[in-house]
Amino acid sequence: MHFLYFDPGLGAMIIQAIVAAVAGVVLFSKNLMYKIKLFLGLAKPMEDDVFDDIDVKDSDVDNTK
């Protein structure tokens, strides 16, 4: 008869692999669903530049040098 021995390090590694796999599936599926909704016209395209609302004057940039 063979007995298997799992030390705490192996158990932690198995749990970490399961959590990473679940997180990967969730993030991949969110991106995939967004692309499908975008293709079907159900979602609005995201804005590329999130810093459009920030007003920076050229004089502000020159004063920092």
CNS distance restraints for C-alpha pairs under 8 A (distance, minus, plus):
assign (resid   6 and name CA) (resid  10 and name CA) 6.08 0.50 0.50
assign (resid   6 and name CA) (resid  11 and name CA) 6.66 0.50 0.50
assign (resid   7 and name CA) (resid  11 and name CA) 6.55 0.50 0.50
assign (resid   8 and name CA) (resid  12 and name CA) 6.12 0.50 0.50
assign (resid   9 and name CA) (resid  13 and name CA) 6.17 0.50 0.50
assign (resid  10 and name CA) (resid  14 and name CA) 6.17 0.50 0.50
assign (resid  11 and name CA) (resid  15 and name CA) 6.24 0.50 0.50
assign (resid  12 and name CA) (resid  16 and name CA) 6.04 0.50 0.50
assign (resid  13 and name CA) (resid  17 and name CA) 6.14 0.50 0.50
assign (resid  14 and name CA) (resid  18 and name CA) 6.30 0.50 0.50
assign (resid  15 and name CA) (resid  19 and name CA) 6.20 0.50 0.50
assign (resid  16 and name CA) (resid  20 and name CA) 6.06 0.50 0.50
assign (resid  17 and name CA) (resid  21 and name CA) 6.07 0.50 0.50
assign (resid  18 and name CA) (resid  22 and name CA) 6.24 0.50 0.50
assign (resid  19 and name CA) (resid  23 and name CA) 6.15 0.50 0.50
assign (resid  20 and name CA) (resid  24 and name CA) 6.04 0.50 0.50
assign (resid  21 and name CA) (resid  25 and name CA) 6.21 0.50 0.50
assign (resid  22 and name CA) (resid  26 and name CA) 6.19 0.50 0.50
assign (resid  23 and name CA) (resid  27 and name CA) 6.16 0.50 0.50
assign (resid  24 and name CA) (resid  28 and name CA) 5.98 0.50 0.50
assign (resid  25 and name CA) (resid  29 and name CA) 5.92 0.50 0.50
assign (resid  26 and name CA) (resid  30 and name CA) 6.18 0.50 0.50
assign (resid  27 and name CA) (resid  31 and name CA) 6.38 0.50 0.50
assign (resid  28 and name CA) (resid  32 and name CA) 6.12 0.50 0.50
assign (resid  29 and name CA) (resid  33 and name CA) 5.90 0.50 0.50
assign (resid  30 and name CA) (resid  34 and name CA) 6.11 0.50 0.50
assign (resid  31 and name CA) (resid  35 and name CA) 6.29 0.50 0.50
assign (resid  32 and name CA) (resid  36 and name CA) 6.25 0.50 0.50
assign (resid  33 and name CA) (resid  37 and name CA) 6.07 0.50 0.50
assign (resid  34 and name CA) (resid  38 and name CA) 5.98 0.50 0.50
assign (resid  34 and name CA) (resid  43 and name CA) 7.26 0.50 0.50
assign (resid  35 and name CA) (resid  39 and name CA) 6.09 0.50 0.50
assign (resid  36 and name CA) (resid  40 and name CA) 6.24 0.50 0.50
assign (resid  37 and name CA) (resid  41 and name CA) 5.99 0.50 0.50
assign (resid  37 and name CA) (resid  42 and name CA) 4.94 0.50 0.50
assign (resid  37 and name CA) (resid  43 and name CA) 5.39 0.50 0.50
assign (resid  38 and name CA) (resid  42 and name CA) 5.90 0.50 0.50
assign (resid  38 and name CA) (resid  43 and name CA) 4.93 0.50 0.50
assign (resid  38 and name CA) (resid  44 and name CA) 6.61 0.50 0.50
assign (resid  38 and name CA) (resid  45 and name CA) 6.79 0.50 0.50
assign (resid  56 and name CA) (resid  60 and name CA) 6.69 0.50 0.50
assign (resid  56 and name CA) (resid  61 and name CA) 7.58 0.50 0.50
assign (resid  57 and name CA) (resid  61 and name CA) 6.80 0.50 0.50
assign (resid  58 and name CA) (resid  62 and name CA) 6.34 0.50 0.50
assign (resid  59 and name CA) (resid  63 and name CA) 6.14 0.50 0.50
assign (resid  60 and name CA) (resid  64 and name CA) 6.74 0.50 0.50
assign (resid  61 and name CA) (resid  65 and name CA) 7.30 0.50 0.50
